[in-house]
Structures are given as structure tokens and as C-alpha cells.
Amino acid sequence: MTTATAPPLAPAKVWTEADLLAFPDDGVERWIIKGQLRENPPQYPGVTVTARNRHHSDIMSLVAAALTVWRRAQPPPRGKVYCGEAGVRLPGATGTVGVDVAYVSADVVAAQNDSTTTMIAGVPTLMVEILSPNDVMEKIEEKVDGYLDAGVPLVWVMSAHYRTVTVHRPGREPELFNTTHRMPAEPLLPGFTPAVLELFE
């Protein structure tokens, strides 16, 4: 008696930055983690841009403003602050992601090549994720793990609802800060210690 064998499974598609950029602007948030495509549906069906809400936008502007004030007080050469779903191409097979706010060191800024990509190519010093109502924590955790695996030394996850910031660093337990605290960023961002309250108001 002959036993039929199942045909081998086709290997899973490995998604690339080019695949990501080829998608239409349909309001779906997409990113790539370790070659796999991840998606969040649009917050408001029928809206063809990535819609958030005023709370999300307000926090993003406050964080970017605090970083910009700090950056301008630093001696040159200075890094740069990016916000508004800045695209980041992380090294290795980690992936291509959009992040709410990022601070990139002067060395990484100097290594950019606009003829290759308009995304940030390299490892930011700080990446900030601001939670939106439609975010799934499992996906956020996967993104944070991807950032840490790529060597990002400092990741903040901010909750507008609870007005808290969870700080992630490689090899350390996450730390939770609320509006009674100041954010620790030493030694990566010397002198940058904003009050958490100021990042939400």
C-alpha cells in the first residue's frame, strides 16, 4: 500500500521595504517585523489617511517639542528629531516600521543617503510609540521587541489614557513612569529629563 505524502509547504513570503512602499495610501498602518507584514486597520473606515485622534497628535507634538528644545541646546554636530509616523529601516532582518517620534544621533544623520531611501536608515537613540485606541498590545510588544533586537537603546511607550510612559531598554525590565515623575534619559540624552506631566499637557 502506497502512502500519499503531502506536498511541501511553500516558504512564507519575506516582505521587504519595497513591498511596504508599494501599498496604496488606504489608511491601513503597516510595518515589517523580521520579514513578516503586520497591519492595523484604519481607525475610521473610509478615511484614506492614517487617522489618529487629537490626544495622540497633541502628545506627539509635545514630545517632539521637548526633544527639539533639548537638541538645540546641544553642541554641534546635533542629531535630529523626527515625528509623524517617521519611517525607520532598522538594520539586519528586523524590519521597516513607522514610529510616532524618533531621535537620531548626529552619526546616524550623517550616514543617511536620500538616493537610497527617504526613510531613516539606522538605529535611532530613542523611539517613541504613542498608544492609539485601536492598538493591540501584542502588536506593540512585538514592535518594541523588534526595536530592542535591532539595538535601539531607549524605547518609550506612552499611554494617553493613563498618562504613563513605559521605558524599555535592552536587557532590563520595563519601567513605568507617571505624572509625578521625570523621565530618565541619561546617559543617552544628557540633560534631557522632562517631567512626564509636561509630555501630556
Secondary structure, DSSP 8 states (H G I E B T S, - for coil): ----------------HHHHHHS--SS-EEEEETTEEEEE--SSTT--S----HHHHHHHHHHHHHHHHHHHTS-SS--EEEEEEEEEEETTTTEEEEEEEEEE-HHHHHT--TTT-SSEES--SEEEEE--TT--HHHHHHHHHHHHHTT-SEEEEEETTTTEEEEE-TTS--EEE-TTSB---TTTSTT---BGGGGT-
